Each structure stands twice: as structure tokens, then as C-alpha cells.
Amino acid sequence: MRLMAERVLLRPFAEGDAPVFAAYRSDPDVARYQGWDAPFSLAQAEEFVREVAALDVDEPGWFQFAVEVGGELVGDVGVNLHPNRMQAEIGYTLAPAHQGRGYATEAVRRVLEHLFDERGLYRVGAECDARNERSARLLTRLGFRQEGHRVRSTWIKGEWTDDLLFGLLAEEWRERMI
């Protein structure tokens, strides 16, 4: 499964992606709001790449797209397809050197287009650490509505954090794309 957008290619992970994947996941600023700890070792990255390469994008559960720009891995977008195959959750990560250029917005937009327009999903949700203002702005920019704010609901990296919950319905997506 390969998804093309104007500047980004979303594709399955390949074995050669592990070093770059480990590097950006090891960045403390990238790992700050995520469930993994930095540094993220090459061995962890190699195992991750092996595991996700074997996954089927059409099956329920997580599938991770590699985000490529100009032949270079710059991040990833994850899709967690619900067992009912009518809804999903998304998540995304972009290497710091490639942030602020619209690549994450373009990649997530293309994944949403795939989920709503090509796969016919009804709903896509996302959540982020409330301190991750850039992530929340990206979701809002793409039409997600904030549906909730869970106060101190996640214990991560030695502290309680707030979570913001977002949702987007297919009909809202289509209205926005007209």
C-alpha cells in the first residue's frame, strides 16, 4: 500500500528505514509526548520495522506508514483500524529537522483521504498530550473537533498528563473538502 500526496509518499516500512527511525525516535523532543523512551535503540527500531512490515493495512489493529519526502524517511503515520472496520484512530511523528514545513499535515490529510474516501470509514479519532500544542493545532487544521479533555489521565514518564481527544466524521471530512 503506497499513498502519494503532493510532496510526500506514505509507504510500508522497509528494513533500511531502521537507522533513521531510531534517530528521530531518540530525539528527546520527539519522544516527550510519546509512549516510548529516548534513546530508541537501533535494535528496537529493527524489531519495530520487522513487525510492521508483516502487518496488513486492511486488517484491524495498528499499521504504520513510513512518511518519505524526496526519497528520505522523515516520519510516520499510524492507523489503528477498529475491528468493526468502520472507524480508526491515528497518530503521527515527524523528525524535528522536517517539522514546520507542512509535511505532517500533508501526510495525515492523505491518510484521512484514504480512510474516508477510499476505504469508506465513518469516523477517525486521535488523541494527544495536552501540552503538545502543535499536534492539537494540526488536528484542528484538518477538521477534527476536540471532543474531550481528560485531566491527569495518563501516567507517563514519571508524571500525570492530560489528554486531548479529537474526532472527525466522514460527513464532516467531505463537507470540508468541497
C-alpha positions as CSV (number, residue, x, y, z in Angstrom):
1,M,0.0,0.0,0.0
2,R,1.5,3.3,-1.1
3,L,-0.3,6.6,-0.9
4,M,1.0,9.6,-2.8
5,A,0.4,13.2,-1.9
6,E,1.9,16.3,-3.5
7,R,5.2,16.2,-1.7
8,V,5.0,13.1,0.5
9,L,4.9,9.3,-0.1
10,L,3.3,7.1,2.5
11,R,4.6,3.6,2.2
12,P,5.2,0.4,4.3
13,F,8.4,0.5,6.3
14,A,11.4,-1.2,4.9
15,E,14.5,-2.8,6.6
16,G,16.7,0.2,5.6
17,D,14.5,2.6,7.5
18,A,15.6,1.4,10.9
19,P,18.6,3.7,11.5
20,V,16.7,6.9,10.6
21,F,13.6,5.7,12.5
22,A,15.8,5.1,15.6
23,A,17.4,8.5,15.2
24,Y,14.2,10.6,15.2
25,R,12.6,8.4,17.9
26,S,15.7,9.0,20.0
27,D,15.3,12.8,19.9
28,P,14.0,13.9,23.4
29,D,11.7,16.5,21.8
30,V,10.1,13.8,19.7
31,A,9.8,11.2,22.5
32,R,8.5,13.8,25.0
33,Y,4.8,13.2,24.3
34,Q,5.1,9.6,23.1
35,G,4.9,6.3,24.8
36,W,8.5,5.3,24.2
37,D,11.6,6.4,25.9
38,A,14.7,8.1,24.3
39,P,17.1,6.9,23.3
40,F,15.3,4.4,21.0
41,S,17.9,1.9,20.0
42,L,18.7,0.6,16.6
43,A,17.7,-2.9,17.8
44,Q,14.3,-1.6,18.9
45,A,13.9,0.1,15.5
46,E,14.9,-3.0,13.6
47,E,12.4,-5.1,15.6
48,F,9.7,-2.5,15.0
49,V,10.4,-2.4,11.2
50,R,10.2,-6.2,11.0
51,E,6.9,-6.3,12.9
52,V,5.2,-3.5,11.0
53,A,6.4,-4.8,7.6
54,A,4.5,-8.0,8.3
55,L,1.2,-6.2,9.0
56,D,-1.7,-5.8,6.7
57,V,-3.2,-2.3,6.3
58,D,-6.7,-3.9,5.7
59,E,-6.7,-5.9,9.0
60,P,-7.8,-4.5,12.3
61,G,-5.1,-3.2,14.6
62,W,-2.2,-0.8,14.1
63,F,-0.5,-0.2,10.7
64,Q,2.4,2.2,10.4
65,F,3.1,4.2,7.2
66,A,6.6,5.5,6.7
67,V,6.5,9.1,5.5
68,E,9.0,9.8,2.8
69,V,10.0,13.2,1.2
70,G,12.4,13.2,-1.7
71,G,13.5,9.6,-1.0
72,E,14.2,10.3,2.7
73,L,12.3,8.9,5.7
74,V,11.0,11.9,7.7
75,G,8.4,10.4,9.9
76,D,5.5,8.0,10.3
77,V,1.7,7.9,10.5
78,G,0.0,5.1,12.4
79,V,-3.6,3.9,11.8
80,N,-5.4,1.7,14.3
81,L,-8.3,0.2,12.4
82,H,-11.1,-0.8,14.7
83,P,-12.4,-4.4,14.5
84,N,-15.7,-3.1,13.0
85,R,-13.6,-1.7,10.1
86,M,-15.7,1.5,10.2
87,Q,-13.5,3.6,12.4
88,A,-9.9,4.1,13.2
89,E,-7.5,6.1,15.4
90,I,-4.5,7.9,14.0
91,G,-1.1,9.0,15.4
92,Y,1.9,10.6,13.8
93,T,5.5,11.5,14.4
94,L,7.8,13.7,12.3
95,A,11.6,14.1,12.7
96,P,12.4,17.6,14.0
97,A,14.5,18.6,11.0
98,H,11.4,18.2,8.9
99,Q,8.8,19.9,11.1
100,G,7.2,23.2,10.3
101,R,7.1,22.6,6.5
102,G,3.6,21.1,6.3
103,Y,4.7,17.5,5.7
104,A,2.8,16.2,8.7
105,T,-0.4,18.0,7.6
106,E,0.0,16.7,4.1
107,A,0.7,13.1,5.2
108,V,-2.2,13.0,7.7
109,R,-4.5,14.6,5.2
110,R,-3.6,11.9,2.6
111,V,-4.2,9.2,5.2
112,L,-7.6,10.7,6.1
113,E,-8.5,10.9,2.4
114,H,-7.6,7.2,2.1
115,L,-9.6,6.2,5.2
116,F,-12.7,8.2,4.4
117,D,-12.8,8.4,0.6
118,E,-11.2,5.2,-0.5
119,R,-12.0,2.8,2.5
120,G,-15.3,4.3,3.4
121,L,-14.7,4.7,7.2
122,Y,-17.3,6.5,9.2
123,R,-15.1,8.1,11.9
124,V,-11.5,8.7,12.8
125,G,-10.3,9.7,16.2
126,A,-7.0,10.9,17.6
127,E,-5.6,11.9,21.0
128,C,-2.6,13.8,22.1
129,D,-0.9,15.1,25.2
130,A,-2.5,18.4,26.1
131,R,1.0,20.0,26.2
132,N,1.6,19.1,22.6
133,E,0.0,22.2,21.1
134,R,1.5,21.7,17.6
135,S,-0.2,18.3,17.4
136,A,-3.5,19.7,18.6
137,R,-3.3,22.5,16.0
138,L,-2.6,20.0,13.2
139,L,-5.7,18.0,14.1
140,T,-7.8,21.2,14.3
141,R,-6.5,22.4,11.0
142,L,-7.6,19.1,9.3
143,G,-11.1,19.5,10.7
144,F,-11.0,17.4,13.8
145,R,-13.1,18.7,16.7
146,Q,-11.9,18.4,20.2
147,E,-14.3,16.1,22.0
148,G,-12.7,15.9,25.4
149,H,-10.0,16.8,27.8
150,R,-9.1,14.1,30.3
151,V,-7.3,15.7,33.2
152,R,-4.3,13.9,34.5
153,S,-5.5,10.7,32.9
154,T,-2.2,9.2,31.7
155,W,0.8,8.2,33.8
156,I,3.8,8.5,31.5
157,K,7.5,9.2,32.1
158,G,7.0,9.8,35.8
159,E,4.1,12.2,35.7
160,W,0.4,12.5,35.2
161,T,-0.5,14.2,31.9
162,D,-3.7,15.5,30.4
163,D,-5.1,14.0,27.2
164,L,-7.0,15.8,24.5
165,L,-9.5,13.7,22.5
166,F,-10.4,14.5,18.9
167,G,-12.8,13.1,16.4
168,L,-13.8,13.6,12.7
169,L,-16.7,12.1,10.9
170,A,-16.8,11.2,7.2
171,E,-19.5,13.7,6.6
172,E,-17.5,16.5,8.2
173,W,-14.5,15.5,6.1
174,R,-16.5,15.6,2.9
175,E,-18.1,19.0,3.7
176,R,-14.6,20.3,4.4
177,M,-13.2,19.0,1.1
178,I,-16.0,20.5,-1.1
